[in-house]
Amino acid sequence: MLTLSRRATILGLLTASAAPLRAAGLVPLRIEVPNVRNLQFFSLWVALGAKLFEGEGFSPQILPAPQPRSVGGRLFTGEADVAVLPPPMYLGMMAEGKPIRLFANLFANEPINLVLRKDVAARLKIPSSAPLREKLQALKGLKVGVAGEPPPRLHAMFAAGAMDAKTDVEIVIVPGPGQVAAIRDRAVDALFAHTPYLETAMVEHGAVLIVDTSGGEVPGLAGGQIHALGATAMRIAENPAMILAATRAIARAQRLAHSDLPATVDALIASGATNAARPQVEAIAAIYADAVPLAPHISIPGIRRAAELYPAHPRHPDFSRTGPEAFVARDFAVEAISSLP
C-alpha cells in the first residue's frame, strides 16, 4: 500500500502539469448536483477532493438541488454554470427540447450491483469467476430486493444470462433506505443495490458481490452514458474555456481513478461527499472505479440505451424526431484529452 506522502506526491503531479494553482484569483465554477451524498457522481468528487478544478484555475462551488429531480434547473436561471445530470433528468430535458448540452461523461457502467446475503453465498458456493449465466442460474427461486425504478436493468441483467427475472426469481420491491435492513433481517436473499446501501451491506453485513455490473460483467449495462456534466448552449458559447477546464479536471480525475485506488479514496473522503468510514469508502471505490470511463467522451449510443433502461422526467424523448446528437457538445472531451500529457 502506498504511503500518505507517496499519495500526496501523485496528487501533486496530476495538478502540476495543469495551469498553476493560484491561491488567489480563482474563478468561481458553480456546479449543481442532485445531492451532496451520492458517490455515484464519482468522477466529480474525485476531481473536487484532489483539487483538480483549482489546478485549472477555477474554484468549484457545489450547489445541491432543492430536490434531486429538479437538478439542472439552476442552469436555466443562470445560478449554476454546470450541473450533474443523471439519465432521468437529461432525458427529460431532451424530451422538452431544452437547450442542454452534455459535455463530460462521469459514469459509464451500471452503478447498481447484485450482492448475495452472506449465508446464502456460503450455501450456494458460486465461484466469483464463474460465467454470468452460471451464476444467475444458481440464483433461481431466490428473493431479490430492488428499488422501484431499477427493475428494467435487473431484467436486462438476467436476460444476459438467458433467464427471465419475472419467473426465475422473486422480485421484492424495497426502497433504498430499507435495503440494508432487508438483507440484515433475511427478508431477501440478494440485493440489486447501489451506494450507500451496497457497500454498507458488504462491509457491515458480509454481503458478497456476485454480479459486478459496475465492472462491466453485463455487456448490455456497460460502456453507456449514466451521469454526465451538462451546461446550457448559451453558457458554453459565452465561456467555452470554463467548460474545457471542467472537462479537463474530470479527465484527470478519471485517470486517477484508474491508476491509484488509495489516492482515489483519499480524494473521495477529502471531497466531503461521504461521511462513511474508510472501509466502506474503500469497498465502493473498488467497485465504482471500474465504472468510470477512461475518458470523458459522451456516449451517443449510451444515451439511446439509457432511454430504454431508465425513467425520464417528465417524459422520454422521441429520438426519431431529434437525435441525442443535438444535445451533446462532444469537442470538449476530445480537446481535453488531446491537451493532457
QUIWO-V299870 format. One record per residue. N is the residue number from 1. RES is the residue in one small letter. D_FIRST is the distance of its C-alpha to the first C-alpha in whole Angstrom. Layout:
n:res:d_first
N:RES:D_FIRST
N:RES:D_FIRST
This chain:
n:res:d_first
1:m:0
2:l:4
3:t:7
4:l:9
5:s:12
6:r:10
7:r:10
8:a:13
9:t:14
10:i:14
11:l:16
12:g:18
13:l:19
14:l:19
15:t:22
16:a:23
17:s:25
18:a:27
19:a:30
20:p:29
21:l:28
22:r:31
23:a:31
24:a:35
25:g:37
26:l:34
27:v:36
28:p:36
29:l:34
30:r:35
31:i:33
32:e:35
33:v:33
34:p:34
35:n:32
36:v:29
37:r:27
38:n:26
39:l:23
40:q:25
41:f:25
42:f:22
43:s:22
44:l:24
45:w:22
46:v:19
47:a:22
48:l:23
49:g:20
50:a:19
51:k:22
52:l:23
53:f:27
54:e:27
55:g:26
56:e:29
57:g:32
58:f:32
59:s:31
60:p:30
61:q:32
62:i:32
63:l:35
64:p:35
65:a:37
66:p:40
67:q:40
68:p:37
69:r:40
70:s:41
71:v:38
72:g:40
73:g:43
74:r:42
75:l:42
76:f:45
77:t:46
78:g:45
79:e:42
80:a:39
81:d:38
82:v:36
83:a:35
84:v:32
85:l:35
86:p:34
87:p:36
88:p:39
89:m:39
90:y:39
91:l:42
92:g:44
93:m:44
94:m:45
95:a:48
96:e:49
97:g:49
98:k:47
99:p:46
100:i:43
101:r:40
102:l:37
103:f:35
104:a:31
105:n:29
106:l:27
107:f:26
108:a:27
109:n:27
110:e:28
111:p:26
112:i:28
113:n:27
114:l:28
115:v:27
116:l:29
117:r:29
118:k:28
119:d:31
120:v:32
121:a:29
122:a:29
123:r:33
124:l:33
125:k:30
126:i:29
127:p:27
128:s:24
129:s:25
130:a:29
131:p:31
132:l:31
133:r:35
134:e:34
135:k:32
136:l:34
137:q:37
138:a:36
139:l:36
140:k:40
141:g:41
142:l:38
143:k:38
144:v:36
145:g:35
146:v:35
147:a:36
148:g:40
149:e:39
150:p:36
151:p:38
152:p:39
153:r:36
154:l:36
155:h:39
156:a:37
157:m:34
158:f:37
159:a:39
160:a:36
161:g:37
162:a:40
163:m:41
164:d:43
165:a:41
166:k:44
167:t:45
168:d:43
169:v:41
170:e:42
171:i:40
172:v:40
173:i:40
174:v:38
175:p:37
176:g:33
177:p:34
178:g:35
179:q:33
180:v:30
181:a:33
182:a:35
183:i:32
184:r:32
185:d:36
186:r:36
187:a:38
188:v:36
189:d:34
190:a:32
191:l:31
192:f:31
193:a:29
194:h:27
195:t:25
196:p:25
197:y:27
198:l:24
199:e:21
200:t:23
201:a:25
202:m:22
203:v:20
204:e:23
205:h:25
206:g:23
207:a:25
208:v:24
209:l:23
210:i:26
211:v:27
212:d:24
213:t:26
214:s:24
215:g:22
216:g:26
217:e:27
218:v:30
219:p:31
220:g:34
221:l:32
222:a:29
223:g:29
224:g:32
225:q:32
226:i:31
227:h:30
228:a:32
229:l:32
230:g:36
231:a:39
232:t:43
233:a:44
234:m:46
235:r:43
236:i:42
237:a:45
238:e:45
239:n:41
240:p:40
241:a:38
242:m:36
243:i:35
244:l:34
245:a:32
246:a:30
247:t:30
248:r:28
249:a:26
250:i:25
251:a:24
252:r:22
253:a:20
254:q:20
255:r:19
256:l:16
257:a:16
258:h:16
259:s:13
260:d:10
261:l:10
262:p:8
263:a:10
264:t:13
265:v:13
266:d:13
267:a:16
268:l:17
269:i:17
270:a:19
271:s:22
272:g:23
273:a:24
274:t:22
275:n:23
276:a:21
277:a:18
278:r:15
279:p:14
280:q:17
281:v:16
282:e:13
283:a:15
284:i:18
285:a:15
286:a:14
287:i:18
288:y:19
289:a:17
290:d:19
291:a:22
292:v:22
293:p:24
294:l:23
295:a:26
296:p:28
297:h:31
298:i:33
299:s:34
300:i:38
301:p:38
302:g:35
303:i:38
304:r:41
305:r:39
306:a:37
307:a:41
308:e:42
309:l:39
310:y:38
311:p:41
312:a:42
313:h:44
314:p:47
315:r:47
316:h:46
317:p:47
318:d:50
319:f:48
320:s:51
321:r:53
322:t:50
323:g:47
324:p:43
325:e:43
326:a:45
327:f:43
328:v:40
329:a:39
330:r:37
331:d:38
332:f:35
333:a:32
334:v:34
335:e:34
336:a:31
337:i:29
338:s:31
339:s:31
340:l:27
341:p:26
